[in-house]
């Protein structure tokens, strides 16, 4: 808590969250409110359109509809904020990287530059203590060795996808703003978020996967919708041997806010992920059994993969555990037990 000028009245710390209406952003806002913060969210609703959140009427939450590329707006919002979680970005699943290769690069560069410009000003003139930057596991896209550890992103070849390359640039923005302007930072890298709240993005290109339109978001909603729509054999991208670390959105939000708060996180970077590896085939089998039951045989067809479908994303998680005391503990079974009914309802509503 901070004291208000000249007095003893405690002030509730205030956090600006950009991209607050997004998938991970929603979990982050919920986590912050649960910890007693006042939260200002900013979003232009460009991905999903306007969506209702459970905390929209929370007394400690204010949502501003605006574009993070508007530096003056961001500077005004940051004037009275203690922390800034910079999460706004064009983002999507693997096919999204191809459909919007240029837009991802150009718009996300404008977003991060504007965000940093505003934060530098707010830190110099106001109360802003630190920026917590949302990076991505895709910074490790070109690694030949696993697990991917913090610092490896600067040792291996740069990412090939424009999305991965731009997320690496976010990390360079963070460090450069510290080097030149002493703007404190923490970098967090979420791995393969799984949770509720995702819909088809506005402007999605229709891509067929067998007889079902591909969900351009992520692999979990894509496979669940295919099973519910009766696809048999089940179509997957590539061989299915791709390795991922599916991490619950609530666990990621807990890690992000912990990294924001923790004094040992200052000017440092952290992978945020479950330690559990799962292949896409194992994921498909688990989803199939939960929906179809134990006796229905699973048949799989492999579709041609996209160019940037990284075969292995395996994070080192020791640093976050040692420095932050953070572990992602929700199991894949627990995630799917929450997510599958939500996706089933979304299918009925026609939003996925």
TAKA-V162247 format. One record per pair of residues at least 6 apart in sequence whose C-alpha atoms are under 6 Angstrom apart, sorted by the first residue. I is the first residue (numbers start at 1). J is the second residue. D is the distance in whole Angstrom. If there is no record, write none. Layout:
[[I & J & D] [I & J & D]]
This chain:
[[1 & 10 & 6] [1 & 11 & 6] [1 & 12 & 6] [2 & 10 & 6] [2 & 11 & 5] [3 & 9 & 6] [3 & 10 & 5] [3 & 11 & 6] [13 & 37 & 6] [14 & 37 & 6] [14 & 38 & 5] [14 & 39 & 6] [14 & 81 & 5] [14 & 82 & 5] [15 & 39 & 5] [15 & 81 & 6] [15 & 82 & 6] [15 & 83 & 5] [15 & 84 & 6] [16 & 39 & 6] [16 & 40 & 5] [16 & 41 & 6] [16 & 84 & 5] [17 & 41 & 5] [17 & 85 & 5] [18 & 41 & 6] [18 & 42 & 5] [18 & 86 & 5] [18 & 87 & 5] [18 & 88 & 5] [19 & 25 & 6] [19 & 43 & 5] [19 & 87 & 5] [19 & 88 & 4] [20 & 26 & 6] [20 & 41 & 5] [20 & 42 & 6] [20 & 43 & 6] [23 & 198 & 6] [27 & 250 & 6] [27 & 253 & 6] [28 & 253 & 5] [38 & 60 & 5] [39 & 61 & 5] [40 & 61 & 6] [40 & 62 & 5] [40 & 63 & 6] [41 & 63 & 5] [41 & 64 & 6] [42 & 63 & 6] [42 & 64 & 5] [42 & 65 & 6] [43 & 65 & 5] [43 & 66 & 6] [44 & 65 & 5] [44 & 66 & 5] [44 & 67 & 5] [47 & 201 & 5] [47 & 202 & 5] [48 & 201 & 5] [48 & 202 & 5] [68 & 111 & 6] [69 & 110 & 6] [69 & 111 & 5] [69 & 114 & 5] [71 & 114 & 5] [71 & 118 & 6] [74 & 118 & 6] [75 & 118 & 4] [78 & 122 & 6] [79 & 122 & 5] [79 & 126 & 5] [81 & 128 & 6] [82 & 127 & 5] [82 & 128 & 4] [82 & 129 & 5] [83 & 128 & 6] [83 & 129 & 6] [83 & 130 & 5] [84 & 131 & 5] [85 & 131 & 6] [85 & 132 & 5] [86 & 133 & 5] [87 & 134 & 5] [89 & 108 & 5] [90 & 104 & 6] [92 & 217 & 5] [93 & 216 & 5] [93 & 217 & 4] [93 & 218 & 5] [101 & 162 & 6] [105 & 162 & 6] [105 & 166 & 6] [122 & 128 & 6] [130 & 184 & 5] [130 & 185 & 5] [131 & 185 & 5] [132 & 185 & 6] [132 & 186 & 5] [132 & 187 & 6] [132 & 260 & 6] [133 & 187 & 5] [134 & 188 & 5] [135 & 167 & 5] [135 & 188 & 6] [135 & 189 & 5] [136 & 189 & 5] [136 & 190 & 6] [137 & 189 & 6] [137 & 191 & 5] [138 & 164 & 5] [139 & 153 & 6] [139 & 164 & 5] [139 & 168 & 5] [140 & 153 & 6] [141 & 159 & 5] [142 & 157 & 6] [142 & 159 & 5] [143 & 156 & 6] [147 & 314 & 5] [147 & 315 & 5] [147 & 316 & 5] [148 & 315 & 5] [148 & 316 & 5] [149 & 316 & 5] [159 & 165 & 5] [177 & 183 & 6] [178 & 184 & 6] [185 & 267 & 5] [186 & 266 & 6] [186 & 267 & 5] [186 & 268 & 5] [186 & 269 & 6] [187 & 269 & 4] [188 & 269 & 6] [188 & 270 & 5] [188 & 271 & 6] [189 & 271 & 5] [189 & 272 & 6] [190 & 272 & 5] [191 & 273 & 5] [192 & 246 & 5] [192 & 247 & 6] [193 & 247 & 5] [193 & 248 & 6] [193 & 249 & 5] [194 & 247 & 6] [194 & 248 & 5] [194 & 249 & 6] [195 & 248 & 6] [195 & 249 & 5] [195 & 339 & 6] [196 & 339 & 6] [199 & 351 & 6] [199 & 352 & 5] [200 & 352 & 5] [207 & 213 & 6] [207 & 214 & 5] [208 & 214 & 6] [215 & 222 & 5] [233 & 299 & 5] [233 & 300 & 5] [234 & 300 & 5] [234 & 301 & 6] [235 & 300 & 6] [235 & 301 & 5] [235 & 302 & 6] [236 & 302 & 5] [236 & 303 & 6] [237 & 302 & 6] [237 & 303 & 5] [237 & 304 & 6] [237 & 305 & 5] [238 & 302 & 5] [238 & 303 & 6] [238 & 304 & 6] [238 & 305 & 5] [239 & 302 & 6] [240 & 280 & 5] [240 & 281 & 5] [241 & 279 & 5] [242 & 279 & 5] [242 & 280 & 6] [242 & 311 & 5] [242 & 312 & 6] [243 & 278 & 6] [243 & 279 & 4] [243 & 312 & 5] [244 & 277 & 6] [244 & 278 & 5] [244 & 313 & 5] [245 & 276 & 6] [245 & 277 & 5] [247 & 273 & 6] [247 & 274 & 5] [251 & 328 & 5] [259 & 265 & 6] [270 & 320 & 6] [274 & 328 & 5] [320 & 326 & 6] [321 & 327 & 6] [346 & 352 & 6]]
